[in-house]
Amino acid sequence: MSGVSVGCLVVVVVATLVGVGVFGRGIARIVGTLRVGRPVEPRRTSPVGTRLATLAREVVGHTRFRTRPFVRVAHWVVMVSFPLLLVALVTGYGQVVDPRFALPWVGHLWPLEWAIEAFAWTALVGIVGLFVIRLRHPSTRRASRFFGSNQAQAYFVEATVAAVVLAVIVLRGLEYALAAQDDAGVASPLHFPLTAWLGEAWSGAATHTLETAVVLTATVKIVVSMAWFVVIGLQPTMGVAWHRFLAIVNVYARREARGGPALGPLLPIRVGDRPLDVEALEDLPDDARLGAGAIEDLTWKQLLDVATCTECGRCQDQCPAWATGKPLSPKLVTLALRDHAAATAPYLQAAAKAGAGTADGTASADPHAGLDLVGTGVIDADALWACTTCGACVQQCPVDIEHVDTIVDMRRYQVLMESAFPNELGGTFTKLERQGNPWGLPARARMDWAKGLDVPQVGVDVESAADVDYLFWIGCAGAYDDRAKRTSRAVVELLQAAGVSFAVLGSGESCTGDPARRAGNEILFQMLASANVEALNEAGATRIVVTCAHCFNTIAREYPQLGGRYEVVHHTELLNRLVADGLLVPLTAAGADGAGASTPPAAQSRRVTYHDPCYLGRHNKVYAPPRELIGALPGVELAEMPRHGETSFCCGAGGARVWMEETIGSRISTNRAEEAIATGADVVATACPYCTIMLTDGVRAATAEPADHPAPAGAAAPAGAATNVGVPEVTDISLLLLDSIRR
């Protein structure tokens, strides 16, 4: 060994010992933080085969990057290059001792050499591209998805990757030059497909010079890699680096083993080893903590979520609250919880070892002791209550963070343990408790919407819901809101026209509990939901059709938690099926008797844009039926908004926000209405009564159309469509279909 090799070997050994040691310490700290969390139910470790298949599909396919093709390719290449370049790193250790070192058996295996070189070059291009994207979207601008991210850490990680990749490329070129001087058989494009040209540039260099260059370059590669391990080991909150390891675990432990994001149903609160339900309320321990009020109230999966965050800001980029100037950013909430957990966990662990309640002062040594998550410098209360639970953050997150579950858990603690919630919700909770609906109207008025229609009721006109095709669940909006009443009546007429038998519960209905649950009042939800499940089971309901996206999600996805299992369809799904089967035939303007088949004149054609309700589309993947239904209407042109489908923008009603005023920033509904108006549409089609309410207000605000009867958010929207030129009508798809049928 030369003197250079000896010196470099000492440096490499010291760097490796320090790097691996500090990295191991970082792993221990992260594991320690996760151990502070509560268990997760249902378990996130099985079925193993299904979870491993999902993990492979998600990681290899990069399915969460579909809407960002360049980032998808660039990140995929950098990710795949990571394990491949580890092979080159191991080779580097041998090259410090012997510049001609190659791994036994595989060192000169040309497929491996091709893969290493290909991924080295493409990773270099990819990392430069990702670096440019960050430069083009500076973190100083609120509009940037990187706002609030630690860009210095990101640049450090990207620079490390670039340095290692460059070292690999240079080493390959030097290896070719040495092999050529030795007249080795491997000195050919077969073994150096993308670096032979680089090696030719050193063809005239002396052998000693080439050997020294190999040793030094290999040393630089190893030292840079170990420096990266040291830096991230000292900073276990450096998610932009740690996600390379933690994301694999987080994706494996996702809520949906088969691959769906954590959307749709919310998980119930657990007290001990059982979920909180009406029966459990009777035996609730005095010291029970409901929801998440402190770090130790979070589950280990929620703590793993926050540790995994890569600060990419895609959740923030899609958040309707953040886009309209509110303090909520799913990313910033995640980062705040991550930093707080990392700072608190060591003290919690020390207190646990010393014994809770001991007088040795161990627990009180925690500067965060007794610090609630909300309103005490960790999570801003305005940020917590700004969430619409639209799920855009969960849908977009590439590492499968379950933001909505965590936000709702913090709301639960605020409502159930602290009685700290927006004033408007106090009235809403009271109305739900006393009248069974958030409008606060009496149950006897639930059938007023059906006046003049022949609507059979279970227990009055039919003995059981099993005697008809569907139980029609009207919902609170469909029964009490003027605009939603029109949708209820339209669906009745359409079902009757198609010969589909149905019945309703009438006054036997109560609020499904969706607004209570997503506002954090889990106890009220359990009371409402349990009563509804009992009523539905007594009625013999098996197949249910609903018009409200929130009722659809609650009955189909959450009532099974309480033993209520039904086949639930949204009215757009059923109506689309009836049209496809020929039981409903939309007529053209020229064929009111059904004989006409010509396209309506251009003057009578309508341009329609469709707004995806979050709880129908994103939460339950119902995207196609409403669009197919619109496409079946003669003379109708569908004009999609830029944000539609999986990237659709919320109307602002979810998460019980329909019952709360927006006092910070601009209105979400106005933002969405402006986008709809920009399409030039004559009609904004909806498929949820809350969306109709919010977008009607939004269109009025966006077009400066004064409301005849101004009302607070969530109040009943006046019936009738806007007649001003340039002001689109906001209406449910069922009304468009009914209008076509009536022709």
N, C-alpha and C positions, 0 to 999 in steps of 0.2 A: 504493500500500500504506500502511496505517495504521502508526503507531508500534508498536502491539501486534503486528501481523502481522510487522513487521521483527524485533522481538525474539523472537517465537515461531519465526520461520524460522531464526534463528541457533541457537536451542536445538535445534530439530529436526535441523538439519544436523549439529551437533556430536554429538548423541545417536546419529544414524544412523551416522556414521563410526565412533564408538567401538563401538557395538553390533555392527555388521557386522564390524569388525576383530577384536574379542574373540571373537565367534562363530566366525569363520574360524580363529582360533587354537585354539579348542576342537576344531573338526573335525580340524585337523592333528594334535593330540595323540591323538585317538582313532584316526585312521588310522595314526599311528606305533605305537601299542600293538598294533593288529591285525597290523602288518607283522612284529612280533616272533614271531608264531605260525608253526607249521609249515603246509605245504600240506594240503589236505583231499582225500582220495580215498575214494570217487569224487568227481569234481568237482561243485561246487554251483552251476555257472553255466548248465548246459544239462540238458534241452532248454528253450530260452528260451520257446517258446510255451506249453508245459505249465506251466512255473513262473509265467509271467505270469498264466495263467488261474487257477491255484491262489491266487496272491497276491490277485487281484481278488475271488475267491470268499471267501477268508478275511477280507479287510479289509472288504469291503462287507457280507458276511453276519454278521460277528462270531460265527463258529460256535463259538468256544471259550467264549462267554458263555451258552450255552443254559441252564445250570442257575441262572443269576442274571438273570432277565428284566428287572428294573428297571435293574440296572447295565448290562446289555446295551444297552438303549435309551438310557440317559443317556450312556454312554460313546460310543455311535455318533453321537449328535447332536453332542456336543462335538467328536468327531473330524471329522465332515463340516463342521462350522462353521469349522474351522481354515482350510482353503483358501478358503472363501467369504468369510470375514471379512478375508482378505488383500486382496480387492478393495476392501473398505471402507477398509483401511489405506492402499492406494495412493491412493484418493480423498482421504484425510485430508491427504496431502502437498499436493495441489492446493488444498485448502480453507484451508490456512495462508496461502497467497498470495491466493486469491480464495474467499471464503466461499460463492459460488454455483457453484464448480467441480463439474463432473461429467465422468466419463470419456467420451471421444469414442465415439459409436456405441452403446455399451452402458450409458452412465450412467443413462439414463432408460428402459431396456428393462424393462417391467413384470414379466416373468417372473423376471428377475434380482433386481429389487427385492423381489418377493414371497419369493424364496428367502432373501435376506439377512435380511429381517425375521423370517421364520418361524424360521430357524435361530438368529438372535440371541436371540429369546425362549425357544425350547426349550433352547438351550444354557445360558441363564441358569438355567432350572429344573433342568436336568440337573446343572450344576455345584454348585448349592445342595444337590441331593439327594446327590451324591457327598461333599460337605463334611459333611453330616449323618451319613452312614454312618461317616465317619472319627471324628466326635465320639462316636458310639454305640459304637465299638469302639476305645477308647484303646490306644495302643501300649504302655502300662505293664503290661497284662495279658497273661500268656503265652498265654491262650486266644484272644486276638485275633489275627487273621491279619496285623495291622499291627505285631505285636510285633517289635521290631528294625528296623522301617522308620524312615526319617528323616521324621517327620511334619511338621517345620518346612518342609522342602523341598516336601513335597506341598501343604501349605497355601499356600505361596508361589505355586506353579504354579496352584492353583485360584483364588486371589485375583487373579492376573494375568488369567486367563481371564474371571473375573467382571467385573473392571474394564474390560477391553477391550470385552466384550459390552455392558455398561452404557453405555459411551461411544458405541458404534454406535447403540444405541437412542435415546439423547439426541440425537445428531447427526441422526438421521432425523426426530425431532420438530422440531428447529430448522430443518431443511431445509424441512419442510412449512410452518412459520410464515413463513419468508422467501418461499417460492414463493407463498403466499397473499397476502402484501403486494404482491408484484410482479404479482399477478393472472396468474401463469403457468399454463399449461394442465396442468402436472403436479401442481398442488395439488389432488389428488383421491384418494379411497380406492383408486382403481385403482393408483396409484403409491405410496401410503403405507397399505397395507391394515391394518397393525397398529400404526401410530404416528400416524395422523392425529389421533386423539383427544388424544394427548400434545401435538401441535403446536397444537391449539386452545387449550391452556392458556396458550400464549405469544402468542396473537393480538393482545393489546393492547400488547405490548412495542414499543419503538422499533426502527427498522431498524438503527441503529448498534449498539444493544444486542444484537440477534440476531446480527449479523455478528461482533461481538466474542466472543459465546458460542460460535459455530461455530469460530472460530480457536482459542480456548482449549481447547475440548473435543477438537478434532482434535489439538492439541499434546499434551494429556494422553494421548490414545490412543497416539500415536506414541512418546512418552517411556516410557510404561509398557511398551510392546512392546519397545523397545530396551533397557530396563533388564532385561527378561527374558533377552534375548540376551546381555547382559553377564554376568549371574549364571550362566547355564548354560555360557557360554564359559569362565568362570573355573573351573568345576567340571565337568570332563568325566565325572566319576563320578556325576553327578546323573541317574540313570536315569529317574526319574519325569518328567523333562522331555525327555531325549534320546531316549526310546523313540518319540517322535512321528516322529523321522526314522529311527532305527536299526531299528525294528520292521519297516519295509517291506523293508529289505535282509535282515534276519534271517529273515523269513517266506519271502522269495524263495529264500534259500539253504538252506532246510530240507533235512533228509536225504531225505525222501520227496517227490519232485517233484510227485506227484499229490495231495498234501495230507495224508497220514496222519502222525500224530506219530511221533517217533523212538523207537518201541517195537518189540517183537518181537526181531529179531536184534541182536546187538552187532557192531560192526565190528572186524575183526582189527587187531592191532598192525601198523604198517608200519615196515619197516626200509629206509631209503632210498626207492626207488621201487617196492618190492614188499611184499606182505603177508607177515607172519611165518607160515610153515608148517613142517612137519617137514623139508622139503628145505632151507629157508632157515636152519634151525638149524645146519646143517653149515658154512655160510659166514658165520656171524654175526660181524660185526666186534668187535674187543675193546672198542672204545669205544662200542658201541651202547647207547643208552638206551631201555629198554623201559617203556612207560607214561609217565605224567606225574608227574615229581618236582619240576619247577620250572616257572615261567611259560613259558619258552621251549619246553617240551615240549608245551604245549597247541597246538591248531591255531588258525588265525585265526578259524574258525567258533566254537570254544569261547570265544575271547576276545571275539568279537562277541556271543555269548550273554550273557556276564556284563555287558558294557557296556549291553546292551539292557534288562536287568531293570528293571521299573517299580516293584518293591517292593510289589506289590499283596498278596502273601502268600497267594495262592490255592494255591500249591504247599505252603506251610507248613500251611495249613488242612486239607489232605487227607493229609498225611504221617503214616503210622501210627507212626513212631518218635517224632516230635514230640508226637503226641497221647497217647503213653504215657510222657511225662516224660524222654525221652532227649535228648541234646544235639544230635541231627541236625535241622536245618531246611534243606531245599533252598534256601530263600531266603537264609538266613544264610551258607551255603556259597558261594552265587553272589556275594553282596555282598563276602565276604572275598576271593574270587578277583579280583573287579573292582577293589577298592581296592589289593590287592597288585600287580596287573598295571599299574595306572596309576602306582603309585609306582616300579615296577621298570623299566618299558619305556624311559624316557629314558636310563637308565644302560646298558641292554643295547644300545640303539642307538648310544650314544657309544662303547661298547667295540667294537662291530662296525665302526664307522668307523675307529677307531684300530688295529684289528687284534687278533684274539684272542691272548692270551698276551703282549702287549707289556708292556714294563717301565715304561711311563709312568704307571702307577697309575690309568689311566682306569677300567678295569673294577673295580678294588678300591674305587673311590670310591662304588660302589653300597652303601648301608647294608643292602640286601637280598641282596647277593651271597652265593651259597652257601646261601641260606635255602631249605630244602625246603618243599614245600607242606604236608606233613602232620607234625604233632607239633612244629612250631617256631613256633607262634603264629599261623599262617595258618588251617589246618584241624585241628581236634582229632581225634586218632586214634579216640576213642570215637564221634565223629560219623560218621567215614568208615565204620566197620564196623557202625554201627547200620542202615545202609540195607538194605532188603529188595528193592530194585530192582523194586518193585511197579509203578512207572511212573505213579502218581497225579499226581506233580508235573509230568511231561511232558504228561500228558493234560489237565491243568487250565491249563497256562501259556498265557496269551493271546498271547504274543509268540514262542512256539515255541522255548523254551530246552530244550536236550537234557541235562538234569541227569544222567540215569543213565549216559550215555556218559562224561561227565566223571568221575563218581564211580568208575566201574569203571576208567577209565584211571589214576586215582590209586591205586587198589588194586593194579593191575598193577605199578606202580613199587614199591610197598611189598613186594609178594611176590617179584617177580623180581629186583629190584635191591638191596633192603634186607633181605630175609628177615624183614620185620617184619609179623607178622599175629597174630591171636588164637591162643592155645595150642591151642584145640580144632581149629582148621583144620589144624594140623600133623598130627594123627592122621588127619584126613579125607583129606588129600593122600596120606599114606602108604598108607592103605587103597585109595585109587583107583589108585595106582601099582602096588601089589603084587597086589591081588585084583580090580581092575576094578569095584569098587562101594564106596560110602561106608560100608556096613555091615561091610566087612572079611571077609565070608563067602566061602567057596571057590566057584569057578565050577561045580563039580560039583553044588552044591546049588541051582543056578538052576532046576531043574525039580521041586524038591520040592513046590512049590505045586500041581502038577498030578496028584499021586498020586490014583489012583482015577478019573481022567478020561481019555478018549481024545483026546489032544492030539497031532496029527501034527507032526513036526519036519522041517525042511528038511535034506536029506542023509541022512535016516534013513527017514522014511515017504514023503516026496515028494522028487523029484529037484530041483525048482526052485520058488521062490516064484511063478514065472510060471504054474505049473500050478494055483494056487488063486486065489480071489478076493482075499484079503488076506494079507499077512504080519502077524501079530499080534505087535507089539513089547511085551513084558511090562514092561520097565523094572526097575530095581533094587528099587524099593519093591514093585512087583507080584510080584517073585520072593522077596523076603526079609522084608518087613514083614507080620506076621500079619493085620492088618486089610486091607491092600492085596491080600493073597493072595485074600481073599474076593471082592474086585472082579474079579480075574483069572479066578477060577473062574466067577463069575456071567456074565462076558462070554462065556466059552467055551460055557456052557450055552445062552445066548441065541442066539449065532451058530449053534450046532448046531440049535436049535429052529427057526430061521428058514431053515435050509438053506443057509447061507453057508459056503463052504469057506475054510479058513484053515490056516496052519501057523506055527510059531514057530522061532526060531533056536536055542533052548535055550542050551547053554553057549557058543554062538557070540556071544551078546550081551555087551556091556560097557556101563558107564555112558556115557551120551551125552556127558558132560563138562560139563553145565550147571552143577553146583555149583562145579567148578573154574574155569570161565570167569568166572562172576559173583563169585567170590571173588578174582579177579585172576590166577589161575594159568593164563595163556594157553598156556603151553608144554604143560602137562599136558592142557589141553583139546584142543590140536592133536593130541597123541598118541592120546588116546582116540577123538576124532572121526574121525581118519584111519583107524584100525583098524576102526571101525564102518562107515564108508563103504565100505571094501574088502570087509568081510563082507557088507554088504547088496548090493553090486554082484555079488559072486560068487554070492550066493544068488538072483540074478535078481529082486530085489524091485522092484516098480514101484508097488504100492498098499499102504500101511501103515496099520494102525489102532492107536492107542495109548490108554492110560487115564490117563497122567500128563500134566498140562498142560505141565510143563517139558520132557518128552521130545517132546511135540507141537511146541512152539515150536522146539526145537533141531533136530529132524530136518527139519521143514518149512521153517524160515526161516534156519537157520545152516549146515546141511550143504551147501546149494547153493554156499556159499563154497569148499567143498572138492571140488566136482564131484559131490556126491550129490543128485540131483534126483528126488524121488518125490512121488506123490500121497498126502498124509497126511491122515487124518481122525481126529477125536477120537471115542472110543467113544460119547459122547452124541449126536454128529451121526449116526453110523451107526445106532445103535439107534433114534433118532427117525425116520430114513428107513425103517427096517424096519417100525416101527409104522404109519407113514403109508401104506406100501404094502400093509399087511394081512398081512405075513409074520410079525409078532408081534402077538398080540391080547391085551391086558390084560383079565382077566376080573374081574367083580364078585364080591363075597362070596356073592351069591345064585346065581351061575352058574358054579360050578367046572367044569362040563362044557362051558362055552362057550355054553349055551343061555340063561342068565340075562342079562337086560339091565337089570334094575331097579337103582336107586341103592341102595347099601348103607345099612343103618340108620345113624342119626346116631351111635349108640354105636360103630359100627365105622369111622366116617370118621376121617381123619387130617388134621391141619393140618401142612403142610410149609413150611419156609422154605428158600430156596436161597441158598447162598454162592457168589458168582462167584469162581473162581480167577483170580488176576491174570494168569497167563500163558495162560489160555484166553480170558477176557473182554477185559480192557483191552489186553493185548498182541496179541491175535489176533481181537478183535471177534466171538467166538462167544458170543452172549448168548441168542439165541432158542431153538436146539435143546434145551438142557437144560430150559428152561421149558416148551416144547411137550411134551416127554417127560413131565414131571411132570403137566402138564394132561391128558395122555391116560390117566392112571391113575385108575380109578374110585374114588370116595369120598375123593379127595385134594383138599384146599383149599390153594392156594399163598398163603402170607402173606409178602409181601416185607418185608425189613428196610429201614429208612430209607435206609441206604447200600447201594445195589445198582446193577447195571449199570455205567455209566462211573464212578460215584462210589462203587463198592464199596470196602469196607475190607479190607485185607490180613489174612491169617491169621498172618503173621509168619514164614513158612518160606522165602520167596524170598531170593535173593542169598546162598545158602549159610547163611542164618541158622538153618535147621532143625538145623544141626550146631553151633550156638553157643548158649551160655546167655545169658539176658537178666538182667544183673546191675544194670541201671540202670532206674529207673522201674518201671512195671507191665508185665505181659506183654501183648503185642499180641493173642495168641490169647484171653486172658481178656476183653479189651475187646470183641473180636468176638463171643465166645460170649455175653456179657451182652446184646448187641444182639439176637442170635438168640433167646435165651430170652425176651426182652421181647415178642416177637411172639406168645407163647403157643403156639409150635409144638411138636408132639409129635416131629417129626423135623427135624434139620438135614441137608439133602441137600447132598452135595459132588460134585465131578467131578474131583478130583485127590487122589492118595494123601497128599501132603504136607498138604493142607488137612484131610484126615480125621485125620491124626495130631495136628496142632496144635489143631484144634477139639475133639477128644476130650479133650485135656489142658485146653483152655480151659473146656469145660463142667464138668469135674470141679472146676476151681479156682473157677469162678463159683458153683457150687452147693455148694461145700465138701464134695464127695464124695471121700472118701479113695481114693487109688489102691491096688489090691491089691499092685502091684509098682512102687513109685516108680522112675522112670528118668530119666536126663538128657534134655535136649531132643534130639529126633531119634531116640531109642530106639524100638524097635518098640512100638506101642500094643497092649495086650491085646485079644484078640478078644472079641466079645460087646458087646451094647448095654447102656446104663444102664437099670436097672429101677426106680429110685427114682421116686416120684410127683413130677411137676414137673420131672424131669430129661430133657431131650430126647435121643433117640437120634441119634448122628452116623453117617451112612452114605452110601455112594456111591449115586447115582441108579440104577445098574445093579442093585443089590440090591433097590431098591424095585420095579423092573420085573420082576425075576425072581420076587419074592414074589407079584406080581399074576398072572404067567403060571402059576405053580405051583398057584394056586387051582383 
